[in-house]
Structure formats: C-alpha cells, structure tokens
Amino acid sequence: MKRTSVKKEKPTRVGSGNIPPEPAQDPRFGDLTPEWIAWYRATRTPEEFAARYAHRGIK
C-alpha cells in the first residue's frame, strides 16, 4: 500500500493575494489558540470557519 503525504489546508478566500503567515499554535490548545482562530477567520470563508468552529461554540 502506497502512503500519500497529508497536505496542509490552503486558504481559499477569493481575492486575498496577501495572506498573513500562520501563527504558531499553543501545544495545550492546538487549533483553539486565540491567535490561530483569528488568523483562520481572516483567511477563510465564513462557511469554512463555521464548519470548523461552530460546533465548539465559537462564532
């Protein structure tokens, strides 16, 4: 069985040619690090953000 590499998600916001770099995630919080959540919100569509965080109570 051949292994394939896992690709990191790329921002898909249309028209944003100047995407800020991804901030570091706190090992204790992972993708719930406040700076990372703010970056994700700024670089993704509202639908992508809701799909990832709505079930966690983050709006």
PDB file of N, CA, C and O in Angstrom, chain B, residues numbered from 101:
ATOM      1  N   MET B 101       0.844  -1.179   0.000  1.00  0.00           N
ATOM      2  CA  MET B 101       0.000   0.000   0.000  1.00  0.00           C
ATOM      3  C   MET B 101       0.885   1.236   0.000  1.00  0.00           C
ATOM      4  O   MET B 101       1.802   1.352   0.813  1.00  0.00           O
ATOM      5  N   LYS B 102       0.614   2.136  -0.891  1.00  0.00           N
ATOM      6  CA  LYS B 102       1.415   3.339  -1.016  1.00  0.00           C
ATOM      7  C   LYS B 102       0.873   4.434  -0.098  1.00  0.00           C
ATOM      8  O   LYS B 102      -0.333   4.682  -0.061  1.00  0.00           O
ATOM      9  N   ARG B 103       1.757   5.075   0.631  1.00  0.00           N
ATOM     10  CA  ARG B 103       1.345   6.173   1.505  1.00  0.00           C
ATOM     11  C   ARG B 103       1.387   7.482   0.738  1.00  0.00           C
ATOM     12  O   ARG B 103       2.277   7.725  -0.077  1.00  0.00           O
ATOM     13  N   THR B 104       0.403   8.312   1.023  1.00  0.00           N
ATOM     14  CA  THR B 104       0.396   9.633   0.409  1.00  0.00           C
ATOM     15  C   THR B 104       0.609  10.662   1.496  1.00  0.00           C
ATOM     16  O   THR B 104       0.185  10.465   2.635  1.00  0.00           O
ATOM     17  N   SER B 105       1.249  11.738   1.161  1.00  0.00           N
ATOM     18  CA  SER B 105       1.501  12.776   2.153  1.00  0.00           C
ATOM     19  C   SER B 105       0.226  13.575   2.404  1.00  0.00           C
ATOM     20  O   SER B 105      -0.596  13.766   1.508  1.00  0.00           O
ATOM     21  N   VAL B 106       0.087  14.028   3.627  1.00  0.00           N
ATOM     22  CA  VAL B 106      -1.069  14.836   4.000  1.00  0.00           C
ATOM     23  C   VAL B 106      -0.745  16.276   3.665  1.00  0.00           C
ATOM     24  O   VAL B 106       0.273  16.811   4.103  1.00  0.00           O
ATOM     25  N   LYS B 107      -1.607  16.900   2.893  1.00  0.00           N
ATOM     26  CA  LYS B 107      -1.384  18.288   2.509  1.00  0.00           C
ATOM     27  C   LYS B 107      -2.033  19.207   3.520  1.00  0.00           C
ATOM     28  O   LYS B 107      -3.134  18.935   3.999  1.00  0.00           O
ATOM     29  N   LYS B 108      -1.347  20.308   3.851  1.00  0.00           N
ATOM     30  CA  LYS B 108      -1.927  21.299   4.748  1.00  0.00           C
ATOM     31  C   LYS B 108      -3.026  22.042   4.000  1.00  0.00           C
ATOM     32  O   LYS B 108      -2.968  22.216   2.783  1.00  0.00           O
ATOM     33  N   GLU B 109      -4.022  22.473   4.754  1.00  0.00           N
ATOM     34  CA  GLU B 109      -5.116  23.234   4.155  1.00  0.00           C
ATOM     35  C   GLU B 109      -4.591  24.576   3.666  1.00  0.00           C
ATOM     36  O   GLU B 109      -3.795  25.230   4.339  1.00  0.00           O
ATOM     37  N   LYS B 110      -5.039  24.966   2.511  1.00  0.00           N
ATOM     38  CA  LYS B 110      -4.656  26.255   1.955  1.00  0.00           C
ATOM     39  C   LYS B 110      -5.818  27.224   2.100  1.00  0.00           C
ATOM     40  O   LYS B 110      -6.971  26.833   1.917  1.00  0.00           O
ATOM     41  N   PRO B 111      -5.535  28.479   2.425  1.00  0.00           N
ATOM     42  CA  PRO B 111      -6.614  29.467   2.488  1.00  0.00           C
ATOM     43  C   PRO B 111      -7.298  29.585   1.140  1.00  0.00           C
ATOM     44  O   PRO B 111      -6.645  29.527   0.097  1.00  0.00           O
ATOM     45  N   THR B 112      -8.612  29.750   1.160  1.00  0.00           N
ATOM     46  CA  THR B 112      -9.353  29.787  -0.090  1.00  0.00           C
ATOM     47  C   THR B 112     -10.122  31.089  -0.292  1.00  0.00           C
ATOM     48  O   THR B 112     -10.924  31.191  -1.221  1.00  0.00           O
ATOM     49  N   ARG B 113      -9.894  32.069   0.547  1.00  0.00           N
ATOM     50  CA  ARG B 113     -10.609  33.330   0.398  1.00  0.00           C
ATOM     51  C   ARG B 113     -10.265  33.953  -0.949  1.00  0.00           C
ATOM     52  O   ARG B 113      -9.094  34.136  -1.280  1.00  0.00           O
ATOM     53  N   VAL B 114     -11.273  34.269  -1.703  1.00  0.00           N
ATOM     54  CA  VAL B 114     -11.089  34.804  -3.044  1.00  0.00           C
ATOM     55  C   VAL B 114     -10.589  36.242  -2.967  1.00  0.00           C
ATOM     56  O   VAL B 114     -11.113  37.045  -2.195  1.00  0.00           O
ATOM     57  N   GLY B 115      -9.586  36.565  -3.760  1.00  0.00           N
ATOM     58  CA  GLY B 115      -9.098  37.928  -3.859  1.00  0.00           C
ATOM     59  C   GLY B 115      -8.102  38.320  -2.775  1.00  0.00           C
ATOM     60  O   GLY B 115      -7.730  39.490  -2.688  1.00  0.00           O
ATOM     61  N   SER B 116      -7.666  37.391  -1.959  1.00  0.00           N
ATOM     62  CA  SER B 116      -6.699  37.754  -0.923  1.00  0.00           C
ATOM     63  C   SER B 116      -5.318  37.268  -1.345  1.00  0.00           C
ATOM     64  O   SER B 116      -4.913  36.155  -1.011  1.00  0.00           O
ATOM     65  N   GLY B 117      -4.613  38.095  -2.067  1.00  0.00           N
ATOM     66  CA  GLY B 117      -3.293  37.727  -2.530  1.00  0.00           C
ATOM     67  C   GLY B 117      -2.237  37.940  -1.463  1.00  0.00           C
ATOM     68  O   GLY B 117      -1.105  37.485  -1.621  1.00  0.00           O
ATOM     69  N   ASN B 118      -2.583  38.626  -0.375  1.00  0.00           N
ATOM     70  CA  ASN B 118      -1.628  38.937   0.667  1.00  0.00           C
ATOM     71  C   ASN B 118      -2.055  38.236   1.957  1.00  0.00           C
ATOM     72  O   ASN B 118      -2.582  38.881   2.863  1.00  0.00           O
ATOM     73  N   ILE B 119      -1.834  36.932   2.049  1.00  0.00           N
ATOM     74  CA  ILE B 119      -2.263  36.129   3.193  1.00  0.00           C
ATOM     75  C   ILE B 119      -1.179  36.177   4.265  1.00  0.00           C
ATOM     76  O   ILE B 119      -0.021  35.873   3.980  1.00  0.00           O
ATOM     77  N   PRO B 120      -1.537  36.554   5.497  1.00  0.00           N
ATOM     78  CA  PRO B 120      -0.536  36.583   6.565  1.00  0.00           C
ATOM     79  C   PRO B 120      -0.082  35.171   6.918  1.00  0.00           C
ATOM     80  O   PRO B 120      -0.823  34.211   6.705  1.00  0.00           O
ATOM     81  N   PRO B 121       1.128  35.037   7.455  1.00  0.00           N
ATOM     82  CA  PRO B 121       1.616  33.701   7.806  1.00  0.00           C
ATOM     83  C   PRO B 121       0.814  33.100   8.952  1.00  0.00           C
ATOM     84  O   PRO B 121       0.280  33.812   9.803  1.00  0.00           O
ATOM     85  N   GLU B 122       0.746  31.794   8.954  1.00  0.00           N
ATOM     86  CA  GLU B 122       0.014  31.074  10.001  1.00  0.00           C
ATOM     87  C   GLU B 122       0.752  31.219  11.332  1.00  0.00           C
ATOM     88  O   GLU B 122       1.946  30.927  11.405  1.00  0.00           O
ATOM     89  N   PRO B 123       0.057  31.669  12.393  1.00  0.00           N
ATOM     90  CA  PRO B 123       0.725  31.789  13.687  1.00  0.00           C
ATOM     91  C   PRO B 123       0.934  30.418  14.324  1.00  0.00           C
ATOM     92  O   PRO B 123       0.294  29.435  13.950  1.00  0.00           O
ATOM     93  N   ALA B 124       1.836  30.377  15.283  1.00  0.00           N
ATOM     94  CA  ALA B 124       2.104  29.125  15.986  1.00  0.00           C
ATOM     95  C   ALA B 124       0.918  28.771  16.876  1.00  0.00           C
ATOM     96  O   ALA B 124       0.264  29.647  17.442  1.00  0.00           O
ATOM     97  N   GLN B 125       0.656  27.486  16.988  1.00  0.00           N
ATOM     98  CA  GLN B 125      -0.406  27.012  17.874  1.00  0.00           C
ATOM     99  C   GLN B 125       0.207  26.637  19.219  1.00  0.00           C
ATOM    100  O   GLN B 125       1.274  26.026  19.278  1.00  0.00           O
ATOM    101  N   ASP B 126      -0.480  27.011  20.296  1.00  0.00           N
ATOM    102  CA  ASP B 126      -0.056  26.624  21.635  1.00  0.00           C
ATOM    103  C   ASP B 126      -0.263  25.117  21.763  1.00  0.00           C
ATOM    104  O   ASP B 126      -1.340  24.624  21.427  1.00  0.00           O
ATOM    105  N   PRO B 127       0.737  24.369  22.240  1.00  0.00           N
ATOM    106  CA  PRO B 127       0.586  22.911  22.354  1.00  0.00           C
ATOM    107  C   PRO B 127      -0.588  22.487  23.238  1.00  0.00           C
ATOM    108  O   PRO B 127      -1.147  21.406  23.051  1.00  0.00           O
ATOM    109  N   ARG B 128      -0.958  23.324  24.188  1.00  0.00           N
ATOM    110  CA  ARG B 128      -2.069  22.973  25.078  1.00  0.00           C
ATOM    111  C   ARG B 128      -3.422  23.172  24.407  1.00  0.00           C
ATOM    112  O   ARG B 128      -4.378  22.463  24.718  1.00  0.00           O
ATOM    113  N   PHE B 129      -3.508  24.131  23.490  1.00  0.00           N
ATOM    114  CA  PHE B 129      -4.796  24.481  22.905  1.00  0.00           C
ATOM    115  C   PHE B 129      -4.945  24.084  21.445  1.00  0.00           C
ATOM    116  O   PHE B 129      -6.068  23.994  20.949  1.00  0.00           O
ATOM    117  N   GLY B 130      -3.852  23.845  20.750  1.00  0.00           N
ATOM    118  CA  GLY B 130      -3.920  23.453  19.347  1.00  0.00           C
ATOM    119  C   GLY B 130      -4.631  24.480  18.493  1.00  0.00           C
ATOM    120  O   GLY B 130      -4.272  25.657  18.513  1.00  0.00           O
ATOM    121  N   ASP B 131      -5.648  24.048  17.731  1.00  0.00           N
ATOM    122  CA  ASP B 131      -6.340  24.985  16.850  1.00  0.00           C
ATOM    123  C   ASP B 131      -7.340  25.863  17.600  1.00  0.00           C
ATOM    124  O   ASP B 131      -8.101  26.597  16.971  1.00  0.00           O
ATOM    125  N   LEU B 132      -7.353  25.802  18.923  1.00  0.00           N
ATOM    126  CA  LEU B 132      -8.183  26.712  19.722  1.00  0.00           C
ATOM    127  C   LEU B 132      -7.357  27.864  20.297  1.00  0.00           C
ATOM    128  O   LEU B 132      -7.865  28.638  21.109  1.00  0.00           O
ATOM    129  N   THR B 133      -6.096  27.989  19.890  1.00  0.00           N
ATOM    130  CA  THR B 133      -5.265  29.123  20.285  1.00  0.00           C
ATOM    131  C   THR B 133      -5.912  30.387  19.733  1.00  0.00           C
ATOM    132  O   THR B 133      -6.192  30.451  18.536  1.00  0.00           O
ATOM    133  N   PRO B 134      -6.161  31.408  20.579  1.00  0.00           N
ATOM    134  CA  PRO B 134      -6.880  32.609  20.118  1.00  0.00           C
ATOM    135  C   PRO B 134      -6.276  33.276  18.883  1.00  0.00           C
ATOM    136  O   PRO B 134      -7.012  33.712  17.998  1.00  0.00           O
ATOM    137  N   GLU B 135      -4.952  33.360  18.811  1.00  0.00           N
ATOM    138  CA  GLU B 135      -4.316  33.987  17.642  1.00  0.00           C
ATOM    139  C   GLU B 135      -4.567  33.164  16.378  1.00  0.00           C
ATOM    140  O   GLU B 135      -4.754  33.716  15.294  1.00  0.00           O
ATOM    141  N   TRP B 136      -4.567  31.838  16.532  1.00  0.00           N
ATOM    142  CA  TRP B 136      -4.789  30.968  15.381  1.00  0.00           C
ATOM    143  C   TRP B 136      -6.230  31.053  14.905  1.00  0.00           C
ATOM    144  O   TRP B 136      -6.490  31.044  13.702  1.00  0.00           O
ATOM    145  N   ILE B 137      -7.173  31.135  15.849  1.00  0.00           N
ATOM    146  CA  ILE B 137      -8.586  31.285  15.485  1.00  0.00           C
ATOM    147  C   ILE B 137      -8.789  32.582  14.718  1.00  0.00           C
ATOM    148  O   ILE B 137      -9.494  32.598  13.709  1.00  0.00           O
ATOM    149  N   ALA B 138      -8.178  33.677  15.185  1.00  0.00           N
ATOM    150  CA  ALA B 138      -8.296  34.969  14.496  1.00  0.00           C
ATOM    151  C   ALA B 138      -7.701  34.886  13.091  1.00  0.00           C
ATOM    152  O   ALA B 138      -8.276  35.430  12.148  1.00  0.00           O
ATOM    153  N   TRP B 139      -6.564  34.215  12.938  1.00  0.00           N
ATOM    154  CA  TRP B 139      -5.946  34.054  11.623  1.00  0.00           C
ATOM    155  C   TRP B 139      -6.845  33.223  10.712  1.00  0.00           C
ATOM    156  O   TRP B 139      -7.039  33.565   9.546  1.00  0.00           O
ATOM    157  N   TYR B 140      -7.391  32.135  11.245  1.00  0.00           N
ATOM    158  CA  TYR B 140      -8.246  31.264  10.446  1.00  0.00           C
ATOM    159  C   TYR B 140      -9.483  32.020   9.969  1.00  0.00           C
ATOM    160  O   TYR B 140      -9.886  31.891   8.813  1.00  0.00           O
ATOM    161  N   ARG B 141     -10.073  32.796  10.847  1.00  0.00           N
ATOM    162  CA  ARG B 141     -11.258  33.592  10.492  1.00  0.00           C
ATOM    163  C   ARG B 141     -10.929  34.600   9.388  1.00  0.00           C
ATOM    164  O   ARG B 141     -11.731  34.822   8.480  1.00  0.00           O
ATOM    165  N   ALA B 142      -9.736  35.210   9.475  1.00  0.00           N
ATOM    166  CA  ALA B 142      -9.347  36.232   8.497  1.00  0.00           C
ATOM    167  C   ALA B 142      -8.973  35.645   7.142  1.00  0.00           C
ATOM    168  O   ALA B 142      -9.047  36.339   6.128  1.00  0.00           O
ATOM    169  N   THR B 143      -8.574  34.382   7.109  1.00  0.00           N
ATOM    170  CA  THR B 143      -8.081  33.807   5.851  1.00  0.00           C
ATOM    171  C   THR B 143      -9.025  32.801   5.210  1.00  0.00           C
ATOM    172  O   THR B 143      -8.721  32.274   4.141  1.00  0.00           O
ATOM    173  N   ARG B 144     -10.156  32.525   5.833  1.00  0.00           N
ATOM    174  CA  ARG B 144     -11.096  31.543   5.285  1.00  0.00           C
ATOM    175  C   ARG B 144     -12.460  32.171   5.042  1.00  0.00           C
ATOM    176  O   ARG B 144     -12.755  33.266   5.521  1.00  0.00           O
ATOM    177  N   THR B 145     -13.265  31.469   4.306  1.00  0.00           N
ATOM    178  CA  THR B 145     -14.629  31.941   4.072  1.00  0.00           C
ATOM    179  C   THR B 145     -15.449  31.707   5.338  1.00  0.00           C
ATOM    180  O   THR B 145     -15.096  30.853   6.152  1.00  0.00           O
ATOM    181  N   PRO B 146     -16.537  32.453   5.513  1.00  0.00           N
ATOM    182  CA  PRO B 146     -17.395  32.232   6.691  1.00  0.00           C
ATOM    183  C   PRO B 146     -17.911  30.794   6.789  1.00  0.00           C
ATOM    184  O   PRO B 146     -18.086  30.276   7.892  1.00  0.00           O
ATOM    185  N   GLU B 147     -18.150  30.158   5.664  1.00  0.00           N
ATOM    186  CA  GLU B 147     -18.642  28.784   5.671  1.00  0.00           C
ATOM    187  C   GLU B 147     -17.567  27.824   6.194  1.00  0.00           C
ATOM    188  O   GLU B 147     -17.870  26.917   6.970  1.00  0.00           O
ATOM    189  N   GLU B 148     -16.317  28.023   5.772  1.00  0.00           N
ATOM    190  CA  GLU B 148     -15.225  27.177   6.250  1.00  0.00           C
ATOM    191  C   GLU B 148     -14.999  27.371   7.746  1.00  0.00           C
ATOM    192  O   GLU B 148     -14.780  26.406   8.479  1.00  0.00           O
ATOM    193  N   PHE B 149     -15.054  28.624   8.192  1.00  0.00           N
ATOM    194  CA  PHE B 149     -14.869  28.899   9.616  1.00  0.00           C
ATOM    195  C   PHE B 149     -15.979  28.248  10.435  1.00  0.00           C
ATOM    196  O   PHE B 149     -15.708  27.626  11.462  1.00  0.00           O
ATOM    197  N   ALA B 150     -17.216  28.386   9.992  1.00  0.00           N
ATOM    198  CA  ALA B 150     -18.347  27.801  10.718  1.00  0.00           C
ATOM    199  C   ALA B 150     -18.243  26.278  10.749  1.00  0.00           C
ATOM    200  O   ALA B 150     -18.558  25.657  11.763  1.00  0.00           O
ATOM    201  N   ALA B 151     -17.806  25.677   9.652  1.00  0.00           N
ATOM    202  CA  ALA B 151     -17.684  24.221   9.608  1.00  0.00           C
ATOM    203  C   ALA B 151     -16.661  23.714  10.618  1.00  0.00           C
ATOM    204  O   ALA B 151     -16.812  22.618  11.157  1.00  0.00           O
ATOM    205  N   ARG B 152     -15.634  24.495  10.874  1.00  0.00           N
ATOM    206  CA  ARG B 152     -14.584  24.056  11.786  1.00  0.00           C
ATOM    207  C   ARG B 152     -14.886  24.388  13.249  1.00  0.00           C
ATOM    208  O   ARG B 152     -14.543  23.613  14.141  1.00  0.00           O
ATOM    209  N   TYR B 153     -15.527  25.539  13.501  1.00  0.00           N
ATOM    210  CA  TYR B 153     -15.664  26.006  14.879  1.00  0.00           C
ATOM    211  C   TYR B 153     -17.070  26.163  15.417  1.00  0.00           C
ATOM    212  O   TYR B 153     -17.225  26.333  16.626  1.00  0.00           O
ATOM    213  N   ALA B 154     -18.102  26.115  14.595  1.00  0.00           N
ATOM    214  CA  ALA B 154     -19.477  26.348  15.081  1.00  0.00           C
ATOM    215  C   ALA B 154     -19.886  25.333  16.136  1.00  0.00           C
ATOM    216  O   ALA B 154     -20.547  25.698  17.108  1.00  0.00           O
ATOM    217  N   HIS B 155     -19.513  24.076  15.973  1.00  0.00           N
ATOM    218  CA  HIS B 155     -19.897  23.049  16.949  1.00  0.00           C
ATOM    219  C   HIS B 155     -19.158  23.217  18.282  1.00  0.00           C
ATOM    220  O   HIS B 155     -19.519  22.585  19.275  1.00  0.00           O
ATOM    221  N   ARG B 156     -18.132  24.063  18.305  1.00  0.00           N
ATOM    222  CA  ARG B 156     -17.385  24.325  19.535  1.00  0.00           C
ATOM    223  C   ARG B 156     -17.881  25.583  20.240  1.00  0.00           C
ATOM    224  O   ARG B 156     -17.356  25.957  21.289  1.00  0.00           O
ATOM    225  N   GLY B 157     -18.884  26.231  19.673  1.00  0.00           N
ATOM    226  CA  GLY B 157     -19.452  27.431  20.284  1.00  0.00           C
ATOM    227  C   GLY B 157     -18.723  28.719  19.936  1.00  0.00           C
ATOM    228  O   GLY B 157     -18.960  29.744  20.576  1.00  0.00           O
ATOM    229  N   ILE B 158     -17.848  28.697  18.942  1.00  0.00           N
ATOM    230  CA  ILE B 158     -17.107  29.884  18.528  1.00  0.00           C
ATOM    231  C   ILE B 158     -17.802  30.488  17.316  1.00  0.00           C
ATOM    232  O   ILE B 158     -18.038  29.803  16.321  1.00  0.00           O
ATOM    233  N   LYS B 159     -18.126  31.761  17.403  1.00  0.00           N
ATOM    234  CA  LYS B 159     -18.821  32.426  16.299  1.00  0.00           C
ATOM    235  C   LYS B 159     -17.960  33.486  15.672  1.00  0.00           C
ATOM    236  O   LYS B 159     -18.386  34.148  14.726  1.00  0.00           O
TER     237      LYS B 159
END
